[in-house]
């Protein structure tokens, strides 16, 4: 493996694709004590209509199956409990499912090779039975009910439901009770065999490791396992998502002290041909940061006027052809806040000095990332999922951001497809 420099980070990337298709990315960092390992599959909540491996017809599995599968992989046929195994060897273990991927992760300072091997083994040795699937349904049903009492999750999921018409991201990652109860062990094996093949997975290791030594451990582990023939490309159903939101407004009552609002914008980015997709997303995020970010004049004014007590927050949801920006806040004046936000976002008057200041913040945040093995690892994972490769020169990509390009882009972007959700206090 030859080192690939990550510009301005004083770090090198080592990468290799094994014969079975597994991609391995290693970024060593000697001046830290621990190691962070993530093992991911390109299988998230949005992937429930697909052509299974060795089949030729699209099937539809119940929503929530990716998250359900994540849970079940922690149950091993030999009875060894992964959480116990890792704790006994000084490691923290966890897993998470997003719209786009599922990740199993460990963080440790000692027994790195043993912990890495066990991570590979337990993820690559599924054990599903009718009995353990039935047991898990009750556990996840309780988890769903818990989220239904959590105001932020209700706000977030209702916003997606009211904004997205067809794309499966409109359904909660965890699924709904009805869909969870339809999952069978056959569904789990179908999804596992299709999406957990090494050729659809990648391993990212950051921290105090020797790349050659750790690669040897991975290769020895993988060569002793048998996998079906490599998958060239998994066929996933495409969705013709309309530009318009599904529902323009909704108000809900819950047990909250202050009203919570989510003001949501839906953008079609599939028709923009003269700007790279990644730049489109970056420019939109940069615009919202300039207009309503926590250092903006607008954010300070809202606090001074008593409309908000804490900073506005915003988040991006990626639907492939569209993106959604949610602006979220607590307030005693929900309607006034929504009206004020919309007025500010539709005011395209931005200053170049604000643009340059935010650009410098992004660059400095990128450079400081080199001190944090978790952020580095997350950057690599995000690049692989979003770009299909690791970007090694984010610094110069950000330096290329141009104020006039931003202004022109925003002035030609429609902010008309929007809606809001409000959660009001009971009574």
VOGU-3710 file (C-alpha; in Angstrom, 3 decimals, decimal comma):
1> xxxxxxxxxx> 0,000/0,000/0,000  1,236/3,449/-0,909  0,362/6,396/1,347  -1,954/9,033/-0,127  -1,521/12,441/1,574  -4,610/14,231/2,867  -3,866/17,845/2,009  -3,325/20,211/4,997  -4,109/17,458/7,523  -0,596/16,045/7,891
11> xxxxxxxxxx> -2,141/12,593/7,544  -1,797/9,755/5,043  -4,489/7,427/3,744  -3,755/3,774/3,010  -6,403/1,956/1,023  -6,795/-1,458/-0,570  -9,571/-3,569/-2,046  -9,359/-7,259/-1,126  -10,025/-10,117/-3,537  -13,511/-10,581/-2,063
21> xxxxxxxxxx> -14,338/-6,929/-2,768  -14,008/-5,538/0,768  -12,601/-1,991/0,754  -10,186/-1,084/3,561  -9,185/2,493/4,471  -6,553/3,142/7,142  -5,358/6,497/8,470  -2,647/6,030/11,109  -2,104/8,678/13,791  0,743/7,969/16,182
31> xxxxxxxxxx> 0,186/10,688/18,787  -3,087/9,193/20,075  -3,635/6,209/22,346  -6,747/4,667/20,883  -8,084/3,245/17,636  -11,502/3,774/16,070  -12,798/1,097/13,684  -15,990/1,269/11,634  -17,321/-1,601/9,514  -20,103/-0,435/7,184
41> xxxxxxxxxx> -22,446/-1,751/4,539  -24,097/0,385/1,884  -27,495/-0,666/3,228  -29,774/1,811/4,948  -33,442/2,386/5,610  -34,075/3,624/2,050  -33,051/0,299/0,495  -36,187/-1,802/0,803  -37,063/-2,228/-2,885  -34,257/-4,002/-4,723
51> xxxxxxxxxx> -33,259/-7,002/-6,807  -31,826/-9,673/-4,438  -28,555/-11,371/-5,208  -28,903/-14,081/-7,881  -32,461/-12,927/-8,715  -33,860/-10,863/-11,585  -37,009/-9,300/-10,134  -37,400/-6,384/-7,727  -38,828/-7,272/-4,322  -40,102/-5,108/-1,476
61> xxxxxxxxxx> -39,241/-5,923/2,121  -40,900/-4,263/5,128  -39,590/-0,785/6,017  -37,283/-0,846/9,029  -35,571/-4,070/7,997  -32,066/-2,518/7,870  -32,317/-1,367/11,492  -33,859/-4,705/12,509  -30,980/-6,558/10,851  -28,458/-4,374/12,693
71> xxxxxxxxxx> -30,022/-5,485/16,006  -30,061/-9,174/15,111  -26,396/-9,389/14,130  -25,525/-8,900/17,805  -27,095/-12,310/18,533  -24,559/-15,044/17,805  -25,195/-18,751/17,218  -22,341/-19,717/19,549  -23,901/-17,691/22,366  -20,993/-15,229/22,659
81> xxxxxxxxxx> -22,432/-11,786/23,424  -20,532/-9,097/21,449  -21,054/-6,366/24,058  -19,597/-8,616/26,764  -16,716/-9,731/24,543  -15,613/-6,187/23,768  -16,038/-4,847/27,320  -13,846/-7,656/28,650  -11,155/-6,571/26,185  -11,341/-2,861/26,927
91> xxxxxxxxxx> -13,367/-1,812/23,897  -16,582/0,125/23,386  -18,925/-1,258/20,719  -22,020/0,146/19,081  -23,910/0,217/15,786  -26,182/2,595/13,928  -28,431/2,603/10,899  -28,998/5,688/8,764  -30,973/6,278/5,583  -27,906/5,359/3,523
101> xxxxxxxxxx> -25,797/2,830/5,466  -25,409/0,599/8,509  -22,233/0,835/10,605  -20,749/-1,364/13,345  -18,060/0,382/15,361  -15,552/-0,159/18,113  -13,155/2,107/19,987  -10,257/0,617/21,936  -6,757/1,214/23,287  -5,707/-2,408/23,767
111> xxxxxxxxxx> -6,244/-5,812/22,130  -6,749/-4,092/18,790  -6,140/-7,135/16,612  -8,391/-9,402/18,665  -11,163/-6,808/18,772  -10,902/-6,179/15,025  -11,108/-9,881/14,233  -14,165/-10,349/16,421  -15,856/-7,328/14,830  -15,350/-8,889/11,389
121> xxxxxxxxxx> -16,511/-12,292/12,633  -19,717/-11,309/14,370  -20,874/-9,071/11,509  -20,067/-11,799/8,970  -21,782/-14,646/10,842  -25,559/-14,016/10,803  -27,875/-16,160/12,933  -31,583/-15,588/12,425  -34,354/-17,877/13,674  -38,121/-17,527/13,861
131> xxxxxxxxxx> -37,840/-17,352/17,645  -35,154/-14,665/17,890  -36,858/-12,577/15,188  -40,156/-12,719/17,083  -38,407/-11,696/20,309  -36,788/-8,704/18,624  -40,115/-7,411/17,314  -41,274/-6,712/20,860  -38,045/-4,893/21,688  -38,182/-2,667/18,604
141> xxxxxxxxxx> -41,900/-2,017/19,066  -41,113/-0,561/22,487  -38,342/1,527/20,907  -40,812/2,903/18,339  -43,293/3,815/21,092  -40,527/5,559/23,005  -39,694/7,695/19,952  -43,381/8,577/19,574  -43,156/10,315/22,966  -39,958/12,176/22,038
151> xxxxxxxxxx> -40,950/15,620/20,639  -37,852/16,134/18,478  -38,305/12,753/16,740  -42,003/13,464/16,162  -41,106/16,866/14,687  -38,391/15,394/12,454  -40,373/12,412/11,200  -43,576/14,395/10,639  -41,550/16,942/8,628  -40,215/14,181/6,367
161> xxxxxxxxxx> -43,671/12,649/5,971  -45,167/16,018/5,001  -42,325/16,962/2,645  -41,540/13,721/0,795  -44,132/12,074/-1,445  -42,503/8,873/-2,730  -38,909/8,429/-1,576  -38,600/5,857/1,264  -36,729/8,319/3,485  -40,229/9,596/4,352
171> xxxxxxxxxx> -40,618/6,463/6,526  -38,771/6,383/9,896  -35,432/4,540/9,870  -36,676/2,252/12,612  -39,851/1,472/10,634  -43,382/1,537/12,000  -45,029/-1,058/14,230  -47,047/-2,526/11,358  -43,977/-2,994/9,122  -41,796/-4,382/11,928
181> xxxxxxxxxx> -44,344/-7,100/12,676  -44,168/-8,276/9,043  -40,408/-8,938/9,065  -39,393/-12,603/8,789  -36,067/-14,369/9,123  -36,246/-14,959/5,358  -36,401/-11,178/4,820  -33,320/-10,745/6,998  -31,336/-13,410/5,149  -32,358/-11,970/1,764
191> xxxxxxxxxx> -31,166/-8,505/2,786  -28,050/-9,840/4,471  -27,002/-11,984/1,491  -27,516/-9,067/-0,887  -26,130/-6,105/1,045  -23,631/-7,648/3,485  -21,459/-9,182/0,801  -17,863/-7,876/1,288  -18,022/-6,169/-2,116  -20,757/-3,880/-0,729
201> xxxxxxxxxx> -18,911/-3,125/2,521  -15,970/-1,054/3,701  -13,746/-0,881/6,758  -12,320/2,415/8,043  -9,595/2,415/10,724  -8,212/5,592/12,284  -5,772/5,929/15,168  -2,569/4,423/16,491  -2,078/1,474/14,128  0,541/0,143/11,731
211> xxxxxxxxxx> -1,178/-0,103/8,309  0,806/-3,125/7,081  0,224/-5,054/10,304  -3,493/-4,304/10,467  -3,949/-5,196/6,782  -2,323/-8,553/7,423  -4,817/-9,241/10,219  -7,747/-8,345/7,943  -6,495/-10,438/5,023  -5,911/-13,529/7,182
221> xxxxxxxxxx> -9,384/-13,159/8,635  -11,080/-12,796/5,262  -9,193/-15,475/3,364  -10,468/-18,213/5,681  -14,112/-17,320/4,919  -16,232/-18,357/1,969  -18,422/-15,779/0,219  -20,602/-15,957/-2,900  -19,233/-14,506/-6,113  -18,731/-10,751/-5,958
231> xxxxxxxxxx> -21,699/-8,510/-6,760  -21,016/-6,019/-9,532  -23,848/-3,643/-8,716  -26,961/-4,024/-6,611  -30,084/-2,839/-8,423  -32,070/-0,441/-6,226  -35,445/0,993/-7,183  -35,386/4,630/-8,293  -38,140/7,000/-7,206  -39,673/9,817/-9,237
241> xxxxxxxxxx> -39,952/12,303/-6,385  -42,085/15,379/-7,184  -40,804/18,854/-6,409  -43,797/19,949/-4,351  -44,154/19,177/-0,670  -46,976/16,842/0,368  -48,532/19,063/3,031  -47,866/22,753/3,586  -48,532/22,988/7,326  -49,426/20,930/10,373
251> xxxxxxxxxx> -49,736/21,627/14,077  -49,549/18,958/16,795  -49,998/19,110/20,561  -47,583/17,321/22,896  -46,225/17,585/26,412  -43,657/20,329/25,737  -42,870/23,545/27,606  -42,235/25,631/24,470  -43,524/25,255/20,928  -41,136/23,497/18,552
261> xxxxxxxxxx> -41,038/24,386/14,867  -39,486/22,856/11,791  -39,549/25,072/8,706  -38,628/22,887/5,740  -37,368/23,619/2,218  -37,333/21,082/-0,636  -34,927/21,543/-3,568  -34,652/19,578/-6,811  -30,922/19,378/-7,558  -31,103/16,755/-10,311
271> xxxxxxxxxx> -31,610/19,336/-13,073  -28,572/21,461/-12,202  -25,911/20,423/-14,668  -23,263/23,168/-14,560  -22,313/22,731/-10,878  -21,091/19,429/-9,334  -23,598/17,814/-6,973  -21,299/18,140/-3,976  -20,833/21,872/-4,651  -24,598/22,367/-4,909
281> xxxxxxxxxx> -25,071/20,921/-1,432  -22,135/22,897/-0,031  -23,415/26,182/-1,492  -26,920/25,654/-0,088  -25,524/24,825/3,347  -23,210/27,825/3,167  -26,142/30,088/2,284  -28,170/28,903/5,275  -25,142/29,270/7,545  -24,627/32,873/6,416
291> xxxxxxxxxx> -28,303/33,742/6,776  -29,330/31,971/9,990  -26,208/30,336/11,494  -25,415/30,827/15,179  -23,032/33,735/14,434  -25,413/35,503/12,061  -26,968/38,900/12,784  -30,374/37,327/12,185  -29,857/34,717/14,909  -28,748/37,392/17,402
301> xxxxxxxxxx> -31,711/39,610/16,525  -34,178/36,787/17,200  -32,628/36,309/20,642  -32,682/40,029/21,443  -36,357/40,215/20,496  -37,157/37,196/22,678  -38,433/35,095/19,769  -35,889/32,343/20,520  -33,744/31,550/23,551  -31,327/29,123/21,880
311> xxxxxxxxxx> -29,689/29,160/18,456  -31,569/28,113/15,361  -30,502/24,705/14,075  -30,649/23,349/10,570  -30,022/19,950/9,048  -29,864/18,487/5,541  -31,644/15,352/4,301  -30,396/13,853/1,022  -32,975/12,165/-1,257  -30,624/11,604/-4,213
321> xxxxxxxxxx> -32,566/13,801/-6,682  -33,703/16,295/-4,028  -32,414/17,691/-0,768  -34,362/19,015/2,194  -33,190/21,672/4,639  -34,977/21,705/7,994  -34,723/24,804/10,190  -35,575/23,839/13,776  -36,129/25,932/16,909  -38,001/26,295/20,214
331> xxxxxxxxxx> -40,126/29,413/20,585  -43,119/31,010/22,275  -44,062/32,663/18,961  -44,077/29,872/16,368  -46,001/31,624/13,604  -43,965/34,800/13,898  -40,705/32,830/13,890  -41,672/30,888/10,755  -42,715/34,068/8,971  -39,459/35,790/9,980
341> xxxxxxxxxx> -37,285/32,863/8,868  -38,986/32,698/5,484  -38,556/36,413/4,961  -34,846/36,184/5,790  -34,204/33,163/3,559  -35,993/34,866/0,645  -33,844/37,959/1,060  -30,890/37,163/-1,204  -28,875/40,158/-0,062  -25,681/38,657/1,371
351> xxxxxxxxxx> -22,319/40,307/1,956  -19,060/39,048/0,552  -17,344/39,609/3,916  -19,834/37,206/5,558  -19,172/34,696/2,807  -15,399/34,898/3,275  -15,712/34,627/7,061  -17,818/31,467/6,822  -15,460/30,047/4,238  -12,527/30,541/6,634
361> xxxxxxxxxx> -14,519/28,836/9,394  -15,063/25,790/7,177  -11,364/25,631/6,304  -10,234/25,936/9,936  -12,759/23,294/11,009  -11,383/21,002/8,325  -7,792/21,502/9,470  -8,663/20,947/13,147  -10,305/17,669/12,151  -6,834/16,104/11,997
371> xxxxxxxxxx> -6,724/16,066/15,823  -9,815/13,870/16,105  -9,748/10,248/14,889  -13,550/10,037/15,138  -14,120/13,024/12,868  -11,528/11,734/10,410  -13,236/8,349/10,319  -16,656/9,943/9,816  -15,286/12,089/6,984  -13,997/8,973/5,197
381> xxxxxxxxxx> -17,332/7,172/5,634  -19,302/10,173/4,373  -17,033/10,507/1,328  -17,461/6,843/0,419  -21,247/6,955/0,738  -21,769/10,348/-0,916  -18,932/10,502/-3,431  -17,984/6,870/-3,974  -14,377/7,672/-3,087  -12,256/9,463/-0,481
391> xxxxxxxxxx> -11,680/13,137/-1,177  -8,082/13,947/-0,353  -8,081/17,707/-0,947  -11,131/19,225/0,760  -8,971/22,248/1,571  -8,592/23,390/-2,018  -12,167/22,417/-2,855  -13,393/24,861/-0,211  -10,857/27,480/-1,300  -12,491/27,385/-4,754
401> xxxxxxxxxx> -15,848/28,516/-3,362  -16,743/31,740/-5,115  -19,014/34,507/-3,839  -20,423/35,406/-7,260  -21,146/31,735/-7,975  -23,010/31,465/-4,677  -25,080/34,595/-5,396  -25,935/33,480/-8,914  -26,815/29,992/-7,739  -29,053/31,183/-4,897
411> xxxxxxxxxx> -30,801/33,792/-7,012  -31,730/31,037/-9,479  -32,881/28,617/-6,778  -36,553/28,366/-5,865  -37,439/28,440/-2,164  -41,158/28,107/-2,890  -41,483/24,408/-2,092  -41,615/24,662/1,677  -43,778/23,705/4,629  -43,758/23,751/8,395
421> xxxxxxx> -44,619/21,571/11,365  -45,342/23,006/14,798  -45,548/21,094/18,061  -47,494/23,169/20,576  -47,746/22,593/24,343  -50,817/20,674/25,483  -53,661/22,993/26,470
//
